[in-house]
Amino acid sequence: MAEEKSKLYLLKPLAERWPAIKKPKGHVHFRSKIMWTGLMLVLYYILTQVMIYGLAPNTLDMFSGYRAIMAGASGSIVHLGIGPIVTASIILQLFVGAKLIKLDLQDEEDRALYQGVQKVLVVIMILVEALPQVFGYLSPSDAFIHAVGSGTARGLIVLQLLIGGLIVFWMDELISKWGIGSGISLFIAAGVSEAVITGSINWLPYTKGVPMSITNPPVGVIPKTIYLSTHMNLGQLVGGGFEKIFISPPNPVVALIGTIVIFLFVVYAESSRVELPLAHGRVRGARGRYPLRLMYASNIPVILMAALLANLNMFALLFYTRLQNVPLIGHAWWIGKYLPGSTQPVAGGMWYLTRPNGLYSWLFPIIEPSYRGYLYGHAAWQMGLKIIVYTTVFLIGCIFFGKFWIETTNMGPEAVARQIQSSGMQIPGFRRDPRVLKKVLARYIPALTILSSAIVGALAVAANLIGTAGNTTGTGLLLTVGIVIRLYEQIAKEQAVEMHPVLRKFLGME
């Protein structure tokens, strides 16, 4: 029997001794959960303002295009954000899904090992993501190098990124065990919410240090619209003013409209569900319902897919700009071509996998010659092909990660059937047998998993095509709306449990 176990069990002693937040032994009261969640949120905002010591002021952010879903502030001690945590999860999911690592995640021991090894892999991924950035773009300042030496200066920056990454990981773990919801989700929502608010009401001029004018309007959608409308005459408005207000960056009105539409649609989709009737097997008259949401896979597939694309872009940028001597893939334009000082590809395979950023970046370049600069030398049909490729790859990736996520988080038909069975409930008209429950749930859960993963992926792509206030990306906006709704529902559920302790067993909290 021992020979059939995965070779990953060799890491079990290390995983068991790895520093981790202890699980609570009993029920954590609602007030304590709110306190820990709020405390971690405040600490996150504080850490985003703690800048890396000794960093040069003219550094380049490799994750600038994905900053909304990385949940970290550029140049701060939490520069890496949730990237290492999500990347470690992706790697283990791919290896287990491809059967390269033989683990049965339905088995409690295997699942515990999976989670333990993931913690070890997070630290490895912190270093994997920190080292290329420090030796590529997060350069130490000349004064710091003069004081301690080049090698020591870079090593100290890596150490600061390692400390910041570990703090984010432990904060996420603490919220998951002692707080409400997920730390990853909470940090994403915090960063995106800040960007949306500033992108809507920021009255500072677009170019800092330059007086405000028609060519340098306020950054926020609302101040920009008011300023241009009141400072332009009718001829200027007709001659390009309306285009500047509604379509052109920064923060056009179309982006605000897109933000509102996506928000309303996600709220509607999150409230849609299929409810299975339940009855208690022994207590006559005790009935309930088990809700199966339309958005069953939640927003996790989008997080994982966006993080995967962010990492692909990071390595493509490194190979094109820093690792040019690597055979075949060094400075290879067909992988990704980057202009000096930019982190966004302008050609190659990564250009086809880079998100659109509003109507002005893809639709108007196709139909209006004055916007052709956004094509970076490509033909109009190539931009159309890019939208098709990006959408297809993104949706397929979301479906793949959604299906695997459901199986690894005890949300599959078998796990849900066991949960219902243990609560003493059953579906009226069917035998009180977990195998029967599993067959009934198998009619809904796999289909809902694929459908919900495709829906969240399509919503993210649609938001990217339209544009969003604060340039938070469609993925970030979609995640934030879903996260806030789920957090509200989880708070309501926690309050219900406090009022009715008998619900704890049914909800699987004891």
C-alpha positions in Angstrom: 0.0 0.0 0.0 2.9 2.3 0.8 4.3 1.8 -2.7 1.2 3.1 -4.3 1.4 6.4 -2.5 2.7 9.5 -4.3 6.4 10.3 -4.1 5.2 13.7 -2.8 5.0 12.0 0.6 8.7 12.4 0.9 8.0 16.1 1.6 5.4 15.3 4.3 7.9 15.8 7.2 8.8 19.2 5.8 5.1 20.2 5.1 4.1 19.2 8.6 6.8 21.3 10.2 6.3 24.3 7.9 5.3 27.5 9.7 1.5 27.9 9.4 -1.4 29.6 11.1 -3.1 27.1 13.5 -6.7 26.2 12.9 -9.2 27.2 15.7 -10.1 24.3 17.9 -13.7 25.3 18.2 -16.2 27.7 16.8 -14.9 31.2 16.2 -17.4 33.9 17.2 -18.7 36.3 14.6 -17.1 39.3 16.3 -13.7 37.7 16.4 -14.0 36.9 12.7 -15.0 40.4 11.8 -12.1 41.8 14.0 -9.5 39.6 12.3 -10.8 40.3 8.8 -10.9 44.0 9.4 -7.4 44.0 11.0 -5.9 42.2 8.0 -7.5 44.6 5.6 -6.1 47.6 7.5 -2.7 45.9 7.6 -2.9 45.3 3.9 -3.5 49.0 3.1 -0.6 49.9 5.4 1.8 47.4 3.7 0.9 48.9 0.3 2.3 52.2 1.5 5.6 50.6 2.9 8.0 51.0 0.0 11.0 48.8 -0.6 14.0 50.3 1.0 16.8 51.2 -1.4 14.8 50.9 -4.6 15.7 53.1 -7.6 12.9 55.6 -8.4 12.8 54.7 -12.2 12.0 51.0 -11.8 9.7 49.1 -14.2 6.7 47.2 -13.0 6.5 43.9 -14.8 3.0 43.2 -13.6 1.6 46.7 -14.4 -1.0 45.3 -16.8 -2.1 42.8 -14.2 -1.8 44.9 -11.1 -5.5 44.8 -10.3 -5.6 41.0 -9.8 -2.2 40.7 -8.3 -3.4 42.6 -5.2 -0.1 44.4 -4.5 1.2 47.9 -4.9 4.0 48.6 -7.3 7.3 49.2 -5.5 6.0 48.3 -2.1 7.0 45.5 0.2 3.9 43.6 -1.1 4.9 44.2 -4.7 4.4 40.5 -5.6 0.9 40.5 -4.0 -1.0 37.2 -4.3 1.0 36.1 -7.3 3.2 33.5 -5.6 0.1 32.0 -3.8 -2.0 31.7 -7.0 1.0 30.5 -9.1 1.8 27.7 -6.6 -1.9 26.6 -6.7 -1.8 26.6 -10.5 1.3 24.4 -10.7 0.0 21.8 -8.2 -3.4 21.8 -10.0 -1.7 21.2 -13.4 0.5 18.4 -12.0 -2.3 16.6 -10.2 -4.7 17.1 -13.1 -2.2 15.6 -15.5 -1.6 12.7 -13.1 2.1 13.6 -12.8 1.5 13.7 -9.1 -0.7 10.8 -8.0 -2.9 12.2 -5.2 -6.5 11.5 -4.6 -7.9 14.8 -3.3 -11.0 13.1 -2.0 -8.8 11.3 0.5 -8.3 13.3 3.6 -4.6 12.4 4.0 -3.7 13.1 0.4 -5.6 16.4 0.6 -3.7 17.5 3.7 -0.4 16.7 2.0 -1.5 18.7 -1.1 -2.2 21.7 1.1 1.0 21.3 3.0 3.2 21.0 -0.1 1.4 24.1 -1.6 2.7 26.1 1.4 6.2 25.1 0.7 5.8 25.8 -3.0 4.5 29.3 -2.2 7.9 30.3 -0.7 9.7 28.8 -3.8 7.4 30.8 -6.1 8.1 34.0 -4.1 11.8 33.6 -4.9 11.1 32.5 -8.5 9.1 35.7 -9.1 11.3 38.0 -7.0 14.7 37.1 -8.4 13.9 37.9 -12.1 12.4 41.2 -11.2 15.3 42.3 -8.9 17.9 41.3 -11.4 15.9 42.7 -14.2 13.7 45.7 -13.3 13.5 46.3 -9.5 16.9 47.8 -9.4 18.6 49.2 -6.3 19.4 52.9 -6.2 22.9 54.1 -6.8 23.2 55.4 -3.2 22.2 52.0 -1.9 24.7 50.2 -4.1 27.4 52.6 -3.1 26.6 51.9 0.6 26.5 48.1 0.7 27.6 46.9 -2.7 25.6 45.7 -5.8 25.2 42.1 -4.8 24.2 42.9 -1.2 21.8 45.6 -2.3 19.9 43.2 -4.7 19.9 40.5 -2.0 18.3 42.9 0.5 15.6 43.8 -2.0 14.9 40.1 -2.6 14.8 39.6 1.2 12.2 42.4 1.5 10.1 40.9 -1.2 10.4 37.5 0.5 9.2 39.0 3.8 6.3 40.8 2.1 5.3 37.7 0.2 5.3 35.6 3.4 3.2 38.2 5.3 0.6 38.2 2.5 0.5 34.4 2.6 0.1 34.3 6.4 -2.5 37.0 6.2 -4.5 35.0 3.7 -4.2 31.9 5.8 -5.3 33.8 9.0 -8.4 35.2 7.3 -9.3 31.7 5.9 -9.1 30.1 9.3 -10.0 32.9 11.7 -11.8 35.4 9.6 -14.5 35.6 6.9 -13.9 34.6 3.3 -10.6 34.5 1.6 -7.6 36.8 2.1 -6.8 36.6 -1.6 -10.2 37.7 -2.6 -10.3 40.4 0.1 -7.0 41.9 -1.1 -8.1 41.9 -4.7 -11.3 43.7 -3.8 -9.5 46.2 -1.7 -7.0 47.2 -4.5 -9.6 47.3 -7.3 -12.1 49.3 -5.2 -9.5 51.9 -4.5 -8.7 52.1 -8.3 -12.3 52.4 -9.3 -13.0 55.1 -6.8 -10.0 57.2 -7.8 -10.6 56.5 -11.5 -14.1 57.9 -11.0 -13.6 61.0 -8.8 -9.9 61.9 -9.0 -9.7 65.6 -9.8 -5.9 65.8 -10.2 -4.6 66.5 -13.8 -3.5 63.5 -15.9 0.1 64.7 -16.2 1.5 65.7 -12.8 3.3 69.0 -12.5 1.6 70.4 -15.6 -1.3 72.9 -15.3 -4.8 71.5 -15.9 -6.0 72.2 -19.5 -8.1 70.7 -22.2 -5.1 68.7 -23.3 -4.4 67.8 -19.7 -7.8 67.2 -18.0 -8.5 65.6 -14.6 -8.0 61.8 -14.4 -11.4 60.8 -12.9 -14.3 60.2 -15.2 -16.7 62.6 -13.5 -14.3 65.6 -13.0 -12.9 65.0 -16.6 -16.4 65.1 -18.1 -17.4 68.2 -16.1 -14.2 70.0 -16.9 -14.1 69.4 -20.7 -17.9 70.1 -21.0 -17.5 73.5 -19.3 -14.2 74.5 -20.9 -14.9 73.5 -24.5 -17.1 75.5 -26.9 -19.5 73.9 -29.2 -17.1 73.7 -32.1 -14.4 72.0 -29.9 -17.0 69.5 -28.6 -18.2 68.6 -32.2 -14.6 68.6 -33.5 -13.4 65.9 -31.2 -14.5 66.9 -27.7 -17.2 64.3 -27.4 -14.8 61.7 -28.6 -12.3 62.7 -25.9 -15.0 62.6 -23.3 -16.7 59.3 -24.2 -13.9 57.2 -25.8 -10.4 58.5 -25.4 -8.3 57.7 -22.3 -7.9 58.4 -19.5 -11.1 57.1 -18.0 -13.7 57.8 -20.7 -17.4 57.8 -20.0 -17.8 54.5 -21.8 -15.5 52.9 -19.2 -17.8 54.1 -16.4 -20.9 52.9 -18.2 -19.2 49.5 -18.8 -18.3 49.4 -15.1 -21.9 49.9 -14.1 -23.3 47.4 -16.6 -20.9 44.7 -15.5 -21.7 45.4 -11.8 -25.5 45.0 -12.4 -25.0 41.9 -14.5 -22.8 40.2 -12.0 -25.3 41.0 -9.2 -28.1 39.4 -11.2 -26.0 36.3 -12.1 -24.9 35.9 -8.5 -28.5 35.8 -7.3 -29.6 33.2 -9.9 -29.6 29.6 -8.5 -31.1 26.2 -8.6 -32.5 25.1 -5.3 -32.8 21.4 -4.4 -35.6 20.6 -1.9 -34.4 18.8 1.3 -36.2 17.1 4.1 -34.9 15.7 7.4 -34.9 11.9 7.4 -36.1 11.6 11.0 -37.8 14.9 12.0 -41.1 15.2 10.2 -41.8 18.6 8.8 -38.1 19.8 8.9 -37.5 21.0 5.4 -34.9 23.1 3.7 -33.2 23.9 0.3 -29.7 23.4 -0.9 -28.8 26.3 -3.3 -26.7 25.5 -6.4 -25.6 28.9 -7.7 -25.4 29.8 -11.4 -22.0 31.2 -10.5 -21.1 27.9 -8.8 -17.3 28.1 -9.5 -17.3 31.7 -8.1 -14.4 33.9 -9.4 -11.5 31.5 -8.7 -11.2 30.4 -12.4 -10.7 34.0 -13.5 -8.1 34.6 -10.8 -6.1 31.5 -11.8 -6.2 32.2 -15.5 -5.3 35.9 -15.2 -2.4 34.9 -12.9 -1.2 32.4 -15.5 -1.2 35.0 -18.2 0.6 37.4 -15.9 3.4 34.9 -15.3 3.7 34.1 -19.0 4.0 37.8 -19.8 6.7 38.2 -17.1 8.9 35.4 -18.5 8.4 36.5 -22.1 9.5 40.0 -21.1 12.6 38.6 -19.4 13.6 36.5 -22.4 13.2 39.4 -24.8 15.0 42.1 -22.8 17.3 40.4 -20.3 17.9 36.8 -21.3 18.7 37.5 -24.9 21.5 34.9 -25.2 19.3 31.9 -24.4 19.2 29.7 -27.6 16.0 29.8 -29.6 13.9 31.7 -27.1 16.2 34.6 -26.1 15.1 37.9 -27.8 12.7 36.0 -29.9 10.0 38.4 -31.3 7.6 35.5 -32.0 7.3 34.8 -28.2 6.8 38.5 -27.4 8.2 41.8 -28.6 8.5 44.7 -26.1 9.3 48.3 -26.6 11.9 49.9 -24.3 10.4 50.9 -21.0 7.2 49.0 -21.6 5.8 45.8 -20.1 3.1 45.2 -22.7 4.0 43.2 -25.9 3.5 44.8 -29.3 4.0 41.6 -31.3 4.5 37.9 -31.1 2.5 35.2 -29.3 2.0 37.2 -26.1 0.5 40.1 -28.1 -2.4 37.7 -29.0 -2.7 36.7 -25.3 -2.8 40.3 -23.9 -6.1 41.7 -22.9 -7.8 44.5 -24.8 -8.1 47.7 -22.8 -11.3 49.5 -23.9 -12.9 50.3 -27.2 -10.2 52.7 -28.2 -7.5 49.9 -28.0 -9.2 47.5 -30.5 -12.5 48.5 -32.1 -11.7 52.1 -33.1 -8.3 51.1 -34.5 -10.1 48.7 -36.8 -12.6 51.2 -38.1 -10.9 54.6 -37.6 -7.5 55.4 -39.2 -6.7 58.0 -36.5 -6.5 55.2 -33.9 -4.2 52.9 -36.0 -1.3 53.7 -33.6 -2.8 51.2 -31.1 -2.3 48.4 -33.7 1.5 48.7 -33.4 2.0 48.0 -37.1 -0.5 45.1 -37.3 -3.3 44.9 -39.9 -6.9 45.4 -38.8 -7.7 41.7 -39.4 -4.8 40.7 -37.0 -6.5 42.8 -34.2 -9.7 40.9 -34.9 -7.8 37.6 -34.8 -6.2 38.7 -31.5 -9.6 39.3 -29.9 -10.8 35.8 -31.0 -7.6 34.1 -29.8 -7.6 35.9 -26.5 -11.2 35.2 -25.8 -11.0 31.5 -26.8 -7.8 30.8 -24.7 -9.2 32.7 -21.7 -12.6 30.8 -21.7 -11.0 27.4 -22.1 -8.5 28.2 -19.3 -11.3 29.3 -17.0 -13.3 26.1 -17.6 -10.3 24.0 -16.9 -9.4 25.7 -13.7 -13.1 25.8 -12.6 -13.5 22.1 -13.0 -10.4 21.3 -11.1 -11.1 23.9 -8.4 -14.5 22.3 -7.6 -12.9 18.9 -7.1 -10.2 20.2 -4.9 -12.4 22.2 -2.6 -15.0 19.6 -1.7 -17.7 21.1 -4.0 -18.1 18.2 -6.3 -21.2 15.9 -6.3 -19.7 13.3 -4.0 -18.5 15.8 -1.4 -21.7 17.7 -1.4 -23.7 14.4 -1.1 -21.6 13.5 2.0 -22.3 16.9 3.5 -26.0 16.6 3.0 -26.0 13.0 4.3 -24.1 14.0 7.5 -26.6 16.7 8.3 -29.4 14.1 8.3 -31.1 15.6 5.3 -32.2 13.9 2.1 -34.0 14.8 -1.2 -37.7 13.9 -0.9 -38.7 10.9 -3.1 -35.2 9.4 -3.1 -33.5 6.9 -0.8 -31.3 8.2 2.0 -28.1 7.0 0.3 -25.1 9.1 -0.5 -24.8 7.3 -3.8 -28.3 8.3 -4.8 -27.6 11.9 -3.7 -24.4 11.9 -5.8 -26.3 10.8 -8.9 -28.9 13.6 -8.4 -26.2 16.2 -7.8 -24.2 15.0 -10.8 -27.0 16.2 -13.0 -26.4 19.8 -11.9 -22.9 20.4 -10.5 -20.7 19.5 -13.5 -22.9 21.5 -15.9 -23.0 24.4 -13.5 -19.3 24.3 -13.1 -18.6 24.6 -16.8 -21.4 27.1 -17.3 -20.3 29.3 -14.4 -16.6 29.2 -15.4 -17.5 30.2 -19.0 -19.8 33.0 -17.8 -17.2 34.6 -15.4 -14.6 34.3 -18.2 -16.9 35.9 -20.8 -17.8 38.7 -18.4 -14.1 39.4 -17.7 -13.4 39.5 -21.5 -16.4 41.7 -22.1 -15.4 44.2 -19.4 -11.9 44.3 -20.9 -13.4 45.0 -24.4 -15.5 47.9 -23.1 -13.1 49.3 -20.5 -13.4 50.0 -16.8 -13.1 53.0 -14.6 -9.7 53.3 -13.1 -8.3 50.9 -15.7 -8.7 48.1 -13.3 -9.2 45.5 -16.0 -12.4 43.6 -16.6 -11.0 40.7 -14.6 -10.4 42.9 -11.6 -13.8 44.5 -11.7 -15.6 41.2 -12.1 -13.7 39.7 -9.2 -14.4 42.6 -7.0 -18.2 42.6 -7.6 -18.4 38.9 -7.0 -16.1 39.1 -3.9 -18.2 41.8 -2.3 -21.4 39.9 -2.9 -20.0 36.7 -1.5 -18.5 38.5 1.5 -21.9 40.1 2.3 -23.5 36.7 2.1 -20.9 35.0 4.3 -21.3 37.7 6.9 -25.1 37.2 6.8 -24.5 33.4 7.2 -22.1 33.9 10.1 -24.7 36.1 11.9 -27.4 33.4 11.3 -25.1 30.8 12.8 -24.5 32.9 15.9 -28.3 33.3 16.4 -29.0 29.6 15.6 -26.1 27.4 16.7 -27.9 24.2 15.5 -27.2 25.4 11.9 -23.5 24.9 12.4 -23.7 21.1 11.8 -25.8 21.5 8.7 -23.4 24.2 7.3 -20.4 22.0 8.1 -18.9 24.3 10.7 -18.4 21.7 13.4 
